[in-house]
Amino acid sequence: MIKKFILLLVSLKGKLKKYGGIDMKKVVILLVLGMFTFSLYNCTSSKKVTKPVEEPKPDTTVKAPPPPPTKPKPKPQPKPTEPTIEEILEDIHFDFDSYEIRPDAIPILNRIAKYLEKHKDIKLIIEGHCDERGTIEYNQALGQKRADAVKDYFVSYGLSPDRFKTISYGELKPIDPRHNEEAYAKNRRVHFRVWK
């Protein structure tokens, strides 16, 4: 670049003498100023100053561990529905010509008594039944003794006697109309109904 400037001065000196002698010092000063301005312009426009890019600093903060996975809450189980009195009531059976409560009837009577303890508004009709053997009058009396024996059992359990009504149907309402031992065993029973 300096070589070009010197060549330009030499060529201008010859031309300036030709046109009547302009002071060479002024020309040199103007050229130097022009060159200086030109070089400043080239320096600022051609070279872009870039700032150094800072690399991101590593994160030195201590991170808390993730919380443990939560267990799903168990779905609420529906409360078991309590059986109705009709589902609790079950006939009990008696031996031939007897009103004594048999051992196989005790769990049935206890289940009914426990239900009645919880549901104090329920009253029962206790029906005594017999098979067809014997006279109508005898079976009527035997059916009443069976009903009374069951009522006495409930009272001894702690239930009020006012919650029970007893009735005897004797042999008049058989559950099985056949005339054999199997039918007779089914018909010797106490049946329960809700007293409304």
C-alpha positions as semicolon CSV with decimal commas, in nm:
position;residue;x (nm);y (nm);z (nm)
1;M;0,000;0,000;0,000
2;I;0,285;0,239;0,078
3;K;0,443;0,159;-0,259
4;K;0,126;0,264;-0,433
5;F;0,120;0,586;-0,238
6;I;0,477;0,673;-0,335
7;L;0,409;0,594;-0,700
8;L;0,104;0,814;-0,687
9;L;0,309;1,105;-0,542
10;V;0,575;1,075;-0,807
11;S;0,323;1,069;-1,089
12;L;0,135;1,366;-0,941
13;K;0,451;1,573;-0,900
14;G;0,516;1,554;-1,269
15;K;0,159;1,639;-1,363
16;L;0,139;1,926;-1,116
17;K;0,447;2,092;-1,259
18;K;0,285;2,066;-1,599
19;Y;-0,027;2,261;-1,479
20;G;0,144;2,558;-1,331
21;G;0,311;2,467;-1,015
22;I;0,090;2,395;-0,717
23;D;0,272;2,385;-0,391
24;M;0,392;2,031;-0,344
25;K;0,378;2,047;0,034
26;K;0,003;2,109;0,027
27;V;-0,051;1,819;-0,209
28;V;0,149;1,586;0,012
29;I;-0,042;1,695;0,322
30;L;-0,374;1,640;0,147
31;L;-0,267;1,301;0,022
32;V;-0,140;1,198;0,365
33;L;-0,469;1,305;0,522
34;G;-0,661;1,120;0,253
35;M;-0,454;0,809;0,306
36;F;-0,501;0,831;0,678
37;T;-0,877;0,868;0,641
38;F;-0,888;0,583;0,390
39;S;-0,684;0,355;0,613
40;L;-0,906;0,433;0,911
41;Y;-1,214;0,357;0,707
42;N;-1,068;0,027;0,582
43;C;-0,962;-0,072;0,931
44;T;-1,304;-0,020;1,082
45;S;-1,515;-0,155;0,795
46;S;-1,317;-0,458;0,683
47;K;-1,229;-0,604;1,016
48;K;-1,511;-0,702;1,241
49;V;-1,434;-0,715;1,606
50;T;-1,589;-1,021;1,760
51;K;-1,618;-1,075;2,125
52;P;-1,499;-1,408;2,250
53;V;-1,782;-1,647;2,320
54;E;-1,787;-1,759;2,678
55;E;-1,841;-2,125;2,729
56;P;-2,122;-2,201;2,973
57;K;-1,997;-2,280;3,316
58;P;-2,090;-2,622;3,446
59;D;-2,375;-2,627;3,697
60;T;-2,216;-2,689;4,034
61;T;-2,535;-2,672;4,239
62;V;-2,628;-2,989;4,421
63;K;-2,961;-3,119;4,302
64;A;-3,192;-3,298;4,539
65;P;-3,270;-3,654;4,440
66;P;-3,613;-3,702;4,284
67;P;-3,884;-3,797;4,530
68;P;-3,959;-4,167;4,552
69;P;-4,253;-4,277;4,342
70;T;-4,575;-4,252;4,533
71;K;-4,778;-4,562;4,581
72;P;-5,125;-4,533;4,435
73;K;-5,387;-4,500;4,700
74;P;-5,585;-4,817;4,735
75;K;-5,935;-4,793;4,606
76;P;-6,183;-4,786;4,886
77;Q;-6,341;-5,125;4,922
78;P;-6,717;-5,118;4,927
79;K;-6,850;-5,202;5,266
80;P;-6,999;-5,546;5,267
81;T;-7,370;-5,514;5,268
82;E;-7,540;-5,661;5,567
83;P;-7,786;-5,936;5,483
84;T;-8,154;-5,869;5,523
85;I;-8,361;-6,041;5,790
86;E;-8,518;-6,254;5,518
87;E;-8,172;-6,380;5,424
88;I;-8,094;-6,460;5,789
89;L;-8,414;-6,648;5,865
90;E;-8,391;-7,022;5,818
91;D;-8,621;-7,302;5,931
92;I;-8,506;-7,530;6,210
93;H;-8,616;-7,895;6,238
94;F;-8,724;-8,128;6,521
95;D;-8,711;-8,498;6,592
96;F;-9,029;-8,707;6,581
97;D;-9,274;-8,627;6,861
98;S;-9,031;-8,376;7,021
99;Y;-9,011;-8,004;7,087
100;E;-8,653;-8,011;7,214
101;I;-8,418;-7,784;7,011
102;R;-8,160;-7,995;6,830
103;P;-7,785;-7,909;6,835
104;D;-7,784;-7,841;6,458
105;A;-8,045;-7,565;6,515
106;I;-7,837;-7,370;6,771
107;P;-7,609;-7,188;6,516
108;I;-7,918;-7,085;6,316
109;L;-8,096;-6,949;6,624
110;N;-7,780;-6,767;6,740
111;R;-7,738;-6,600;6,401
112;I;-8,101;-6,483;6,411
113;A;-8,065;-6,361;6,772
114;K;-7,749;-6,161;6,690
115;Y;-7,925;-5,998;6,397
116;L;-8,224;-5,910;6,617
117;E;-7,987;-5,755;6,877
118;K;-7,861;-5,510;6,614
119;H;-8,206;-5,443;6,466
120;K;-8,428;-5,376;6,763
121;D;-8,725;-5,271;6,548
122;I;-8,771;-5,618;6,395
123;K;-9,030;-5,854;6,543
124;L;-9,088;-6,216;6,445
125;I;-9,376;-6,458;6,414
126;I;-9,260;-6,805;6,513
127;E;-9,468;-7,080;6,347
128;G;-9,467;-7,436;6,485
129;H;-9,532;-7,721;6,235
130;C;-9,568;-8,101;6,260
131;D;-9,585;-8,398;6,027
132;E;-9,920;-8,566;5,958
133;R;-9,882;-8,852;6,206
134;G;-10,093;-8,813;6,520
135;T;-10,427;-8,643;6,577
136;I;-10,497;-8,289;6,464
137;E;-10,531;-8,176;6,830
138;Y;-10,207;-8,346;6,935
139;N;-10,013;-8,196;6,643
140;Q;-10,164;-7,852;6,712
141;A;-10,035;-7,868;7,070
142;L;-9,694;-8,008;6,964
143;G;-9,654;-7,727;6,706
144;Q;-9,726;-7,469;6,979
145;K;-9,467;-7,626;7,211
146;R;-9,206;-7,608;6,931
147;A;-9,283;-7,239;6,868
148;D;-9,273;-7,163;7,244
149;A;-8,939;-7,347;7,283
150;V;-8,780;-7,124;7,016
151;K;-8,930;-6,809;7,172
152;D;-8,791;-6,915;7,513
153;Y;-8,448;-6,963;7,355
154;F;-8,452;-6,605;7,216
155;V;-8,567;-6,466;7,553
156;S;-8,288;-6,656;7,732
157;Y;-8,049;-6,495;7,478
158;G;-8,159;-6,155;7,615
159;L;-8,422;-6,049;7,363
160;S;-8,756;-5,904;7,475
161;P;-9,050;-6,150;7,466
162;D;-9,265;-5,868;7,322
163;R;-9,076;-5,903;6,994
164;F;-9,213;-6,252;6,928
165;K;-9,554;-6,393;6,847
166;T;-9,603;-6,771;6,840
167;I;-9,854;-6,969;6,641
168;S;-9,908;-7,339;6,568
169;Y;-10,027;-7,478;6,237
170;G;-9,987;-7,839;6,349
171;E;-10,000;-8,060;6,041
172;L;-10,207;-7,812;5,832
173;K;-9,923;-7,651;5,629
174;P;-9,676;-7,918;5,524
175;I;-9,373;-7,802;5,325
176;D;-9,353;-8,141;5,154
177;P;-9,691;-8,312;5,081
178;R;-9,548;-8,661;5,033
179;H;-9,617;-8,941;5,281
180;N;-9,269;-9,074;5,366
181;E;-8,992;-9,028;5,625
182;E;-8,809;-8,765;5,417
183;A;-9,123;-8,553;5,389
184;Y;-9,208;-8,600;5,757
185;A;-8,859;-8,481;5,860
186;K;-8,900;-8,162;5,649
187;N;-9,245;-8,090;5,794
188;R;-9,137;-8,109;6,163
189;R;-9,009;-7,754;6,179
190;V;-9,031;-7,399;6,306
191;H;-9,066;-7,136;6,037
192;F;-9,001;-6,761;6,089
193;R;-9,179;-6,461;5,941
194;V;-9,129;-6,088;6,001
195;W;-9,409;-5,951;6,216
196;K;-9,520;-5,618;6,073
